[in-house]
């Protein structure tokens, strides 16, 4: 049994995830390093899964699990996982190079880790091929991101770049069409052709998409607002774009 570590940096080069779904996904993805369980979880089927994947496990009381997870909603399961892996843009394009008509999302300054985790969860569910994020001015890849994603961070490739406009230029050179969200755009988000290689830009919660990024995109589109509010949460807007893009691409392939 590992000795309990201080919670500031429990395990170097790792993240702590908690909750059944996030822990289960991390073990199944081969990304888990050590599993901690509440003594009440003795006999839990997740132990057999951990053994099958060569993951060490041990027991901690509820208080120590809460300290390690820094949350009381750990469901008696806390897992040490490898830090969220990231790619260079070249590495991401190589990884998805064999896919037909990849669909990527660029995030221009998403600062809330809950929004980032929610976007990752939606991306995994809807078959998005990867995210491109800024190295600075963006939510770091924390355990909050990992937990909210319910393990999707294990499956959605993430790329960090220093400059989104330069990344867009490189994507265009590789045959991608770029779409940016803009509440003042004339086209609505379901009025464009989503076939082919495509990357969709989602802006920050407070400032939207930066001017230079917009100017480098091929299309500006909006989600029509029919109620009394004039904007959507970034994670919700992103999920709507993922859904309509996936639906239209599915229809196009028929």
C-alpha positions as CSV (number, residue, x, y, z in Angstrom):
1,X,0.0,0.0,0.0
2,X,1.4,3.4,-1.0
3,X,1.9,5.9,1.8
4,X,-0.5,8.8,1.5
5,X,1.2,11.8,-0.3
6,X,0.7,15.5,0.3
7,X,-2.0,16.7,-1.9
8,X,-0.1,19.6,-3.5
9,X,1.8,17.2,-6.0
10,X,0.7,13.7,-5.1
11,X,2.5,12.0,-8.0
12,X,4.9,13.7,-10.4
13,X,3.8,13.8,-14.0
14,X,0.4,12.6,-13.3
15,X,-3.2,13.5,-12.6
16,X,-5.7,12.4,-10.0
17,X,-9.1,11.4,-11.4
18,X,-12.1,10.3,-9.3
19,X,-15.6,9.0,-9.8
20,X,-16.5,5.7,-11.4
21,X,-16.8,6.8,-15.0
22,X,-13.6,8.7,-15.2
23,X,-11.6,5.9,-13.3
24,X,-13.2,3.2,-15.5
25,X,-12.3,4.9,-18.7
26,X,-8.7,5.6,-17.6
27,X,-8.2,1.9,-16.7
28,X,-9.7,0.7,-20.0
29,X,-7.6,3.1,-22.0
30,X,-4.4,1.8,-20.3
31,X,-3.7,5.2,-18.8
32,X,-4.1,4.3,-15.1
33,X,-1.1,3.9,-12.8
34,X,-2.6,3.2,-9.4
35,X,-6.1,2.8,-8.0
36,X,-7.2,3.8,-4.6
37,X,-10.5,2.5,-3.2
38,X,-12.7,2.9,-0.2
39,X,-12.8,-0.2,2.0
40,X,-16.5,-0.3,1.2
41,X,-15.5,-1.1,-2.4
42,X,-13.9,-4.5,-1.6
43,X,-15.2,-6.9,-4.2
44,X,-16.0,-4.2,-6.7
45,X,-15.7,-5.5,-10.3
46,X,-13.4,-2.6,-11.1
47,X,-10.7,-4.4,-9.1
48,X,-10.7,-7.3,-11.5
49,X,-10.5,-4.8,-14.4
50,X,-7.5,-3.1,-12.7
51,X,-5.8,-6.5,-12.3
52,X,-6.3,-7.4,-15.9
53,X,-4.7,-4.1,-17.0
54,X,-1.8,-4.5,-14.5
55,X,-2.9,-1.6,-12.3
56,X,-1.8,-1.7,-8.7
57,X,-4.5,-0.9,-6.2
58,X,-5.0,-0.3,-2.5
59,X,-7.4,1.0,0.1
60,X,-7.8,4.4,1.8
61,X,-10.4,5.6,4.2
62,X,-13.0,8.1,3.0
63,X,-11.1,11.1,4.5
64,X,-7.8,10.3,2.8
65,X,-9.6,9.6,-0.5
66,X,-11.2,13.0,-0.2
67,X,-7.8,14.6,0.5
68,X,-6.3,12.9,-2.5
69,X,-9.2,13.7,-4.9
70,X,-9.8,17.2,-3.3
71,X,-13.5,16.5,-3.6
72,X,-16.0,14.6,-1.6
73,X,-17.8,13.3,-4.7
74,X,-15.2,10.6,-5.5
75,X,-17.7,7.7,-5.2
76,X,-15.0,5.7,-3.3
77,X,-12.7,5.5,-6.3
78,X,-9.6,7.6,-7.0
79,X,-7.1,6.9,-9.6
80,X,-3.6,8.1,-10.4
81,X,-3.3,8.5,-14.2
82,X,-0.7,9.6,-16.6
83,X,-0.8,13.3,-17.3
84,X,-3.1,14.2,-20.3
85,X,-0.9,13.6,-23.4
86,X,-0.6,16.3,-26.0
87,X,0.7,16.5,-29.6
88,X,2.4,19.0,-31.7
89,X,0.2,20.1,-34.7
90,X,2.4,17.9,-37.0
91,X,2.0,15.0,-34.6
92,X,-1.8,15.4,-34.5
93,X,-2.0,15.5,-38.3
94,X,0.1,12.4,-38.5
95,X,-2.1,10.6,-36.0
96,X,-5.3,11.3,-37.9
97,X,-3.7,11.2,-41.3
98,X,-5.4,8.0,-42.4
99,X,-8.9,9.2,-41.4
100,X,-11.2,10.2,-44.2
101,X,-12.3,13.9,-43.9
102,X,-11.1,14.6,-40.3
103,X,-13.1,17.0,-38.1
104,X,-11.1,19.1,-35.7
105,X,-12.0,21.8,-33.1
106,X,-9.9,24.8,-32.3
107,X,-10.4,26.4,-28.9
108,X,-9.6,30.1,-28.7
109,X,-9.2,30.8,-25.0
110,X,-11.6,28.5,-23.2
111,X,-10.7,29.4,-19.6
112,X,-13.2,27.4,-17.6
113,X,-11.9,23.8,-17.0
114,X,-15.5,22.6,-16.6
115,X,-16.3,23.9,-20.2
116,X,-13.1,22.2,-21.5
117,X,-14.0,18.9,-19.9
118,X,-17.6,19.1,-21.2
119,X,-16.3,19.8,-24.7
120,X,-14.0,16.8,-24.5
121,X,-16.9,14.6,-23.4
122,X,-19.1,15.8,-26.2
123,X,-16.2,15.3,-28.7
124,X,-15.7,11.7,-27.7
125,X,-19.4,11.0,-27.9
126,X,-19.7,12.6,-31.4
127,X,-16.5,11.3,-33.0
128,X,-14.5,14.5,-33.2
129,X,-10.9,13.7,-34.3
130,X,-9.0,16.1,-32.2
131,X,-8.7,19.5,-30.4
132,X,-6.2,22.2,-31.0
133,X,-5.7,24.5,-28.0
134,X,-3.4,27.5,-27.2
135,X,-0.5,26.9,-24.9
136,X,-1.3,30.1,-23.0
137,X,-4.6,32.0,-22.2
138,X,-6.5,28.7,-21.9
139,X,-7.6,26.4,-19.1
140,X,-4.7,24.1,-18.2
141,X,-5.3,20.3,-18.5
142,X,-6.2,19.8,-14.9
143,X,-7.9,17.0,-13.0
144,X,-11.1,19.1,-13.1
145,X,-10.9,18.8,-16.9
146,X,-10.2,15.1,-16.6
147,X,-13.1,14.5,-14.2
148,X,-15.7,16.5,-16.1
149,X,-14.7,14.8,-19.3
150,X,-15.6,11.4,-17.6
151,X,-12.5,9.9,-19.1
152,X,-12.9,11.3,-22.6
153,X,-9.4,12.9,-22.2
154,X,-8.0,9.4,-22.7
155,X,-9.5,9.2,-26.2
156,X,-9.6,12.7,-27.8
157,X,-6.2,13.8,-29.1
158,X,-5.1,17.2,-27.9
159,X,-2.7,19.5,-29.6
160,X,-1.1,22.6,-28.0
161,X,0.1,25.4,-30.2
162,X,1.7,28.8,-29.4
163,X,-0.3,30.6,-32.1
164,X,-3.8,29.7,-33.4
165,X,-3.5,31.9,-36.5
166,X,-0.3,30.0,-37.6
167,X,-2.0,26.7,-36.8
168,X,-4.9,27.7,-39.1
169,X,-2.4,28.6,-41.9
170,X,-0.9,25.1,-41.6
171,X,-4.3,23.4,-41.5
172,X,-5.2,25.2,-44.7
173,X,-2.0,24.1,-46.3
174,X,-3.1,20.6,-45.4
175,X,-6.5,21.0,-47.1
176,X,-8.7,22.0,-44.2
177,X,-11.6,24.4,-44.3
178,X,-11.9,26.7,-41.3
179,X,-15.2,27.7,-39.7
180,X,-15.6,30.3,-36.9
181,X,-18.5,31.0,-34.7
182,X,-19.7,34.6,-34.7
183,X,-23.1,35.9,-33.4
184,X,-23.1,38.6,-36.1
185,X,-22.5,36.3,-39.1
186,X,-25.0,36.1,-41.9
187,X,-24.9,32.3,-42.4
188,X,-26.4,30.0,-39.8
189,X,-24.5,27.1,-38.5
190,X,-26.6,24.5,-40.4
191,X,-26.3,26.3,-43.8
192,X,-22.8,25.3,-44.7
193,X,-21.3,22.2,-46.2
194,X,-19.5,20.2,-43.5
195,X,-18.0,17.6,-45.8
196,X,-14.2,17.3,-46.4
197,X,-11.4,18.2,-44.0
198,X,-12.8,20.8,-41.5
199,X,-11.8,22.6,-38.4
200,X,-14.3,24.6,-36.3
201,X,-13.2,27.4,-33.9
202,X,-15.0,28.0,-30.6
203,X,-14.2,31.2,-28.8
204,X,-13.7,32.0,-25.1
205,X,-16.5,32.5,-22.6
206,X,-16.0,36.2,-22.3
207,X,-14.4,37.5,-25.5
208,X,-15.3,35.1,-28.2
209,X,-12.9,34.5,-31.1
210,X,-10.0,36.9,-31.6
211,X,-10.0,39.2,-34.7
212,X,-7.0,37.6,-36.3
213,X,-8.4,34.1,-36.0
214,X,-11.7,35.2,-37.5
215,X,-9.9,36.9,-40.4
216,X,-8.1,33.6,-41.2
217,X,-11.2,31.5,-41.3
218,X,-13.1,30.6,-44.5
219,X,-16.6,30.8,-43.0
220,X,-18.3,32.8,-40.2
221,X,-21.5,31.2,-38.9
222,X,-23.9,31.7,-36.1
223,X,-26.3,29.7,-33.9
224,X,-29.6,31.5,-34.3
225,X,-31.0,32.7,-30.9
226,X,-34.8,32.6,-30.8
227,X,-35.3,33.2,-27.1
228,X,-34.4,36.0,-24.7
229,X,-30.7,35.3,-24.1
230,X,-28.2,36.4,-26.8
231,X,-25.5,33.8,-26.3
232,X,-24.8,30.2,-25.2
233,X,-22.3,28.7,-22.9
234,X,-19.1,27.7,-24.8
235,X,-19.5,24.0,-24.0
236,X,-23.1,24.1,-25.2
237,X,-22.3,26.0,-28.4
238,X,-19.4,23.6,-29.1
239,X,-21.7,20.5,-28.6
240,X,-24.3,22.0,-31.0
241,X,-21.6,22.5,-33.7
242,X,-20.3,18.9,-33.1
243,X,-23.8,17.5,-33.4
244,X,-24.8,19.4,-36.6
245,X,-21.5,18.7,-38.2
246,X,-21.7,15.0,-37.4
247,X,-25.2,14.8,-38.7
248,X,-24.5,16.6,-41.9
249,X,-21.4,14.6,-42.6
250,X,-23.3,11.4,-42.0
251,X,-26.0,12.5,-44.4
252,X,-23.4,13.6,-47.0
253,X,-21.8,10.1,-47.0
254,X,-25.1,8.3,-47.8
